[in-house]
Amino acid sequence: MSDAAQPSAAEVRAAAEAVKAALDRHLDAVERRSGEDDRAVYDAFNELAAAAEVYDELLYDAYDEVTPFEIPGDDSLPAYTGPEEPSALTVLIRRDYAVVEPQRLLAQARRVAEPDQGTGAGPGDGGGPGGAAAVGDSVQAAVGVIFGEYEPDEIASRHKEFGLEEGDSTLWVAAGDELPEPGEWLATPFDQPDPEQVVCRFDVSSVFDEELDDEDDLEVLGPGS
């Protein structure tokens, strides 16, 4: 950055004062908290994060220095603007798995696909035409059999039995005024929802455990985190 584009000392000082004011507003909101999901605390937190990010950027541009604060990234949700009393909900779930034991996955799929050993949980006992022979040595076919037979929550709780290893997962709950028409979104079911309609999200990741291993204290980055 050129000298002409660098922020002035007065701009950096003003940003620092904004952080101090945001700190006071956040503490005041916390002290006056009316419940676990108090909107005033949430808004004050976002204002503090935004002020701290501006200060951090100006401080770096002007003096090549940084703050010790960790600012929430772009994955944080904006303020909720959906209906106060939603009459419809959309639940989006993503779970990642690594196939660490393909032979175990194949064995479980063949067992499910055997006509006489199916659990009866779905059409054709989960095996489809051809039974175990259709699975063969195809991991892709085995995945189709397993996920066609078992509910996603059951696979999540028994993933090791299927030779899978958990990766990151997330669950988003978005609010709406009414359900879409039947079949309306089936062509593109996983389009990004409007973040301002998301009531809550829950993330599970090994990165959280790694951060705890690297730090003596747990730093809370946001309400409910």
RAWOSUL-V567581 format. One record per residue. N is the residue number from 1. PHI is phi in whole degrees, 0 to 359 (none if undefined). PSI is psi in whole degrees, 0 to 359 (NA if undefined). NEAR is the number of other C-alpha atoms within 12 Angstrom. Layout:
# RAWOSUL-V567581
((N,PHI,PSI,NEAR) (N,PHI,PSI,NEAR))
This chain:
# RAWOSUL-V567581
((1,none,135,12) (2,286,162,8) (3,299,324,10) (4,295,332,9) (5,269,351,10) (6,289,143,19) (7,293,150,25) (8,281,165,18) (9,299,325,17) (10,294,322,15) (11,294,320,20) (12,295,318,27) (13,297,318,19) (14,296,321,20) (15,295,322,26) (16,296,319,26) (17,294,326,19) (18,295,322,24) (19,295,317,29) (20,299,317,20) (21,294,320,19) (22,294,324,27) (23,299,316,24) (24,296,318,19) (25,294,322,24) (26,294,315,28) (27,298,319,20) (28,297,319,18) (29,294,320,24) (30,295,317,23) (31,294,332,15) (32,261,11,16) (33,309,133,18) (34,259,354,14) (35,178,176,14) (36,297,326,13) (37,251,39,17) (38,298,122,19) (39,296,326,23) (40,297,322,24) (41,293,318,30) (42,299,314,31) (43,295,319,27) (44,295,324,30) (45,298,313,34) (46,296,321,30) (47,295,319,29) (48,295,317,34) (49,297,317,30) (50,295,317,28) (51,296,319,30) (52,294,325,32) (53,292,318,29) (54,298,314,28) (55,299,317,35) (56,299,318,30) (57,292,316,25) (58,294,321,29) (59,297,320,27) (60,291,317,20) (61,295,323,23) (62,275,322,24) (63,234,0,19) (64,58,38,14) (65,236,158,14) (66,233,165,19) (67,263,165,19) (68,275,10,12) (69,271,144,20) (70,259,115,17) (71,269,132,27) (72,304,141,24) (73,277,192,14) (74,290,351,11) (75,278,356,12) (76,287,146,25) (77,279,145,27) (78,287,176,25) (79,298,140,22) (80,289,130,24) (81,235,12,19) (82,283,184,24) (83,296,141,18) (84,292,327,15) (85,236,79,13) (86,297,141,19) (87,257,359,15) (88,212,149,20) (89,229,145,23) (90,241,123,29) (91,251,119,22) (92,247,126,24) (93,234,132,23) (94,233,131,22) (95,229,129,25) (96,257,142,21) (97,226,147,22) (98,258,136,18) (99,274,97,23) (100,264,338,19) (101,228,81,19) (102,302,324,24) (103,294,324,22) (104,293,319,23) (105,297,317,36) (106,297,318,33) (107,296,318,28) (108,294,321,38) (109,294,319,43) (110,297,321,37) (111,296,317,29) (112,295,321,37) (113,283,345,38) (114,299,125,27) (115,305,325,23) (116,269,356,16) (117,240,6,19) (118,296,155,27) (119,276,346,21) (120,78,12,19) (121,283,344,19) (122,209,176,19) (123,303,134,17) (124,69,20,22) (125,56,29,28) (126,81,351,37) (127,269,327,38) (128,74,183,28) (129,299,136,17) (130,94,345,18) (131,55,219,25) (132,298,329,29) (133,298,329,23) (134,290,335,26) (135,285,311,31) (136,54,231,25) (137,250,22,19) (138,268,113,20) (139,295,323,27) (140,300,316,18) (141,294,322,30) (142,297,319,36) (143,300,316,36) (144,299,321,24) (145,293,311,41) (146,296,312,41) (147,284,344,26) (148,277,338,27) (149,267,320,30) (150,250,148,29) (151,292,148,17) (152,305,322,18) (153,293,325,14) (154,291,321,16) (155,297,321,26) (156,298,321,26) (157,280,340,16) (158,241,22,19) (159,304,326,30) (160,295,328,21) (161,296,335,24) (162,260,12,35) (163,73,26,27) (164,250,153,28) (165,236,132,24) (166,291,139,24) (167,251,210,20) (168,288,156,21) (169,214,154,21) (170,211,151,19) (171,226,124,20) (172,245,138,28) (173,241,114,27) (174,251,145,31) (175,259,155,30) (176,207,171,25) (177,272,333,16) (178,202,159,15) (179,289,146,16) (180,296,163,16) (181,295,147,8) (182,306,129,9) (183,81,359,10) (184,297,320,10) (185,252,6,15) (186,297,331,11) (187,291,328,9) (188,224,69,10) (189,289,340,15) (190,248,26,15) (191,300,146,12) (192,301,126,16) (193,286,162,23) (194,293,115,21) (195,302,332,23) (196,284,352,22) (197,262,356,28) (198,281,119,31) (199,286,317,32) (200,200,159,28) (201,218,151,29) (202,227,121,23) (203,248,141,24) (204,233,124,20) (205,205,145,20) (206,293,342,16) (207,297,331,14) (208,293,320,18) (209,293,322,13) (210,296,321,12) (211,295,322,15) (212,294,325,15) (213,292,329,12) (214,273,342,12) (215,239,149,11) (216,284,327,9) (217,240,150,9) (218,276,124,15) (219,263,121,18) (220,275,120,16) (221,268,345,19) (222,188,167,24) (223,303,129,26) (224,80,0,15) (225,278,NA,16))
